[in-house]
Amino acid sequence: MNRREKKQRAAHIASTIYTVLLMIFIYAPVAVMIAYSFNNSRVNMVWSGFTTKYYAMLFNDSELWGIFGITLFVALLATVLGVIIGTLGAVGLRDAKFPGSKFISESIYFPIVIPEIVLAVALLLLFDASGMKLGLGTIIIGNTTLILPYVYITVRARLVGMDPSIEEASLDLGADRFYTFMHITLPAIVPGVLSGAFMSFSLVLDELIVTSFLTSAEITTLPIRVYSMVKKGVSPEINALTTIIFAVCMAGVLIYLIRDQIQMRKIRKEREKAARFSA
């Protein structure tokens, strides 16, 4: 084994160790949470044996499911609004030439740059000044504002890599802008839209700071409920619920990846057929 091969082997070993440590760092807390959801103790610091009773208690806890339902509703509605506004904004500002278009395009990044507590206080002052009552509406507006940049960035990245001549050809052939957007632009940026949607949904689902500033006494979301339980100890029912959420999210990601692989194979086969015909 020469010196070059030794360096490559050492680099391979180092990268493998780094990858393993990174995966442990990311997933070890999740593994602990899943394990303690089956713990036969209401204290999450001591293992007292295996049980599934907290899953049974979870499915019978109507209050907790009501809180989760509100959280899910907020996450879904904020994600839908964020995806629609962010996608249309990215498409509309791509070739915008009006005065102030560059400032508007750059200012969309502000919710990412500034701390969440600053955004939460600013929105609270805005709603207070406008006389808008805090509640479900203000929570949805606040979370939509928070996730807009993430959708905008992912969609904008797809638009940058898109050939504008395809849209121009559609317009030259007599299609209007709406038809071109629905049949040319949107199918091309779907991966960016879906990435932004998944990211936005996960962000809103566990958002605490903005939601806690903009909620009312009558509305409680799951992150607020969990945070309120920290001093007394988080119930194993919460561990069970978060385990179920994690499993559903992982299943969604796997379905998306499988679907993406199937589409890539179809595209590869079509290219191979086209290459054979051209030959």
C-alpha positions in Angstrom: 0.0 0.0 0.0 1.6 3.3 -1.2 1.4 6.7 0.5 -1.5 7.9 -1.6 -3.6 4.8 -0.8 -2.9 5.2 2.9 -4.1 8.8 2.8 -7.3 7.8 0.9 -8.0 5.0 3.4 -7.4 7.4 6.3 -9.7 10.0 4.8 -12.4 7.3 4.2 -12.1 6.1 7.8 -12.3 9.7 9.1 -15.3 10.5 7.0 -17.1 7.3 8.1 -16.5 8.1 11.8 -17.7 11.7 11.3 -20.8 10.5 9.5 -21.6 7.9 12.3 -21.0 10.6 15.0 -23.2 13.0 13.2 -26.1 10.5 12.8 -25.8 9.7 16.5 -25.8 13.4 17.4 -29.0 13.9 15.3 -30.9 10.8 16.1 -29.9 9.8 19.7 -32.4 12.3 21.3 -35.1 10.9 19.0 -34.2 7.3 20.0 -34.3 8.3 23.7 -37.7 9.9 23.2 -39.1 6.8 21.4 -37.7 4.5 24.1 -39.2 6.5 27.0 -42.6 6.5 25.3 -42.6 2.8 26.3 -41.3 3.5 29.8 -43.5 2.2 32.7 -42.9 5.4 34.7 -44.3 8.9 34.6 -40.7 10.2 35.2 -38.6 10.3 32.1 -35.4 10.0 34.0 -35.7 6.4 35.3 -36.4 3.3 33.3 -39.0 1.2 35.1 -39.8 -1.4 32.4 -41.6 -1.8 29.1 -45.2 -0.8 28.6 -47.7 0.4 26.0 -50.2 1.8 28.4 -49.3 5.4 27.6 -50.3 4.9 24.0 -53.6 3.6 25.2 -54.0 6.6 27.5 -53.0 8.9 24.6 -55.8 7.6 22.4 -58.3 8.2 25.2 -57.0 11.7 26.0 -59.5 13.9 24.2 -57.9 17.1 25.5 -54.5 16.3 24.2 -55.9 15.3 20.8 -57.9 18.6 20.7 -54.6 20.5 21.3 -52.9 18.5 18.6 -55.8 19.1 16.2 -55.5 22.8 16.7 -51.7 22.6 16.1 -52.2 20.5 13.0 -54.8 22.9 11.6 -52.5 25.9 12.2 -49.6 24.1 10.5 -51.6 22.9 7.5 -53.3 26.3 6.9 -50.1 28.3 7.4 -48.2 26.0 5.1 -50.9 26.2 2.4 -50.9 30.1 2.6 -47.1 30.2 2.8 -46.7 27.9 -0.3 -49.2 29.9 -2.3 -47.9 33.3 -1.4 -44.2 32.3 -1.5 -44.5 30.5 -4.8 -46.4 33.4 -6.5 -44.0 35.8 -5.0 -40.9 34.0 -6.3 -42.4 33.7 -9.8 -43.7 37.2 -9.9 -40.4 38.8 -8.6 -38.1 36.7 -10.8 -38.3 39.1 -13.8 -39.9 42.1 -12.0 -38.6 45.5 -13.2 -40.7 48.0 -11.3 -39.1 50.4 -8.8 -38.5 48.8 -5.4 -38.7 45.2 -6.7 -35.2 44.4 -5.7 -35.8 45.8 -2.2 -39.0 43.7 -1.9 -37.2 40.6 -3.1 -34.3 41.1 -0.5 -36.6 42.1 2.4 -38.4 38.7 2.2 -35.3 37.2 3.9 -35.8 39.4 7.0 -37.8 36.8 9.0 -34.9 34.4 8.6 -32.2 36.9 9.6 -33.9 38.5 12.6 -34.5 36.6 15.8 -37.9 35.0 16.2 -38.6 37.0 19.3 -38.1 40.2 17.4 -40.6 39.1 14.8 -43.0 37.9 17.4 -42.9 41.3 19.3 -43.2 43.2 16.0 -46.3 41.2 15.0 -47.8 41.6 18.5 -47.4 45.4 18.3 -48.9 45.4 14.8 -52.0 43.5 15.8 -52.4 45.5 19.0 -52.2 48.8 17.0 -54.7 47.5 14.4 -57.1 46.4 17.1 -57.0 42.8 15.9 -57.9 40.3 18.7 -55.3 37.7 19.4 -56.4 34.1 18.5 -56.3 31.5 15.8 -56.1 34.1 13.0 -53.1 36.0 14.5 -51.3 32.7 15.0 -51.8 31.6 11.4 -50.7 35.1 10.1 -47.6 35.0 12.3 -46.6 31.5 11.3 -47.2 32.3 7.6 -45.0 35.3 7.9 -42.3 33.1 9.5 -42.2 30.5 6.8 -42.6 32.7 3.7 -38.8 33.1 3.2 -38.2 29.3 3.3 -40.8 28.7 0.5 -39.5 31.7 -1.5 -35.9 30.5 -1.3 -36.6 26.9 -2.4 -38.9 28.0 -5.3 -36.5 30.7 -6.4 -33.6 28.2 -6.5 -35.7 26.0 -8.9 -36.6 29.0 -11.0 -32.9 30.0 -11.4 -32.1 26.6 -12.9 -35.1 26.7 -15.2 -34.7 27.6 -18.9 -36.8 30.7 -19.6 -37.0 29.9 -23.3 -39.6 27.2 -22.5 -42.0 29.7 -21.1 -41.3 32.1 -23.9 -42.0 29.4 -26.4 -45.4 28.7 -24.7 -46.3 32.4 -24.9 -45.2 32.7 -28.5 -47.4 29.8 -29.4 -50.5 31.7 -28.1 -50.8 30.4 -24.5 -51.7 33.0 -21.9 -49.6 33.5 -18.7 -51.9 31.5 -16.5 -51.8 28.5 -18.8 -48.0 28.8 -19.1 -47.7 28.9 -15.3 -50.0 26.0 -14.7 -48.6 23.7 -17.5 -45.0 24.8 -17.8 -43.7 26.7 -14.8 -45.4 24.9 -12.0 -44.5 21.3 -13.0 -40.9 22.5 -13.3 -40.8 24.0 -9.8 -42.8 21.3 -8.0 -39.7 19.8 -6.2 -38.9 23.3 -4.8 -42.6 23.8 -3.8 -42.7 20.5 -2.1 -39.4 21.0 -0.3 -40.6 24.4 0.9 -44.0 22.9 2.0 -42.3 20.1 4.0 -39.9 22.5 5.7 -42.7 25.0 6.5 -45.0 22.4 7.9 -42.3 21.0 10.3 -41.4 24.6 11.3 -44.9 25.6 12.2 -45.7 22.3 13.9 -43.1 22.9 16.6 -43.2 26.7 16.6 -43.2 28.1 20.1 -42.0 31.7 20.3 -44.2 33.3 17.6 -47.2 31.3 18.6 -46.9 32.0 22.3 -46.8 35.8 21.7 -49.8 35.7 19.3 -52.1 33.2 21.0 -55.0 33.9 23.4 -55.8 32.3 26.7 -58.4 30.0 25.1 -56.0 28.5 22.5 -53.1 26.2 23.3 -50.9 24.4 20.8 -48.8 21.3 21.4 -45.4 23.2 21.7 -47.0 25.5 24.3 -48.4 22.5 26.2 -45.1 20.7 26.2 -43.2 23.8 27.3 -45.7 24.4 30.2 -45.0 20.8 31.4 -41.2 21.1 31.4 -41.0 22.2 35.1 -43.3 19.5 36.3 -42.0 16.8 33.9 -43.2 15.9 30.4 -45.8 13.1 30.5 -45.0 9.9 28.6 -48.2 10.5 26.7 -46.3 13.4 25.0 -43.5 11.1 24.2 -46.0 8.7 22.6 -47.6 11.5 20.6 -44.3 12.8 19.3 -43.2 9.3 18.5 -46.3 8.9 16.3 -45.7 12.3 14.7 -42.1 11.3 14.0 -43.2 8.0 12.4 -45.8 9.7 10.2 -43.2 12.3 9.1 -40.6 9.7 8.3 -43.2 7.7 6.3 -44.1 10.9 4.4 -40.4 11.5 3.6 -39.9 7.9 2.5 -43.0 8.0 0.2 -41.7 11.3 -1.3 -38.2 9.7 -1.9 -39.7 6.6 -3.4 -41.9 8.7 -5.7 -38.9 10.8 -6.7 -36.9 7.7 -7.5 -39.7 6.3 -9.7 -39.9 9.6 -11.6 -36.2 9.7 -12.1 -36.2 6.1 -13.5 -39.0 7.1 -15.9 -37.1 10.1 -17.1 -34.0 8.0 -17.5 -35.8 5.4 -19.5 -37.4 8.1 -21.7 -34.0 9.6 -22.4 -32.6 6.2 -23.3 -35.4 5.6 -25.7 -34.9 9.0 -27.2 -31.2 8.4 -27.6 -31.8 5.0 -29.3 -34.3 6.6 -31.8 -32.0 9.5 -32.6 -29.1 7.0 -33.2 
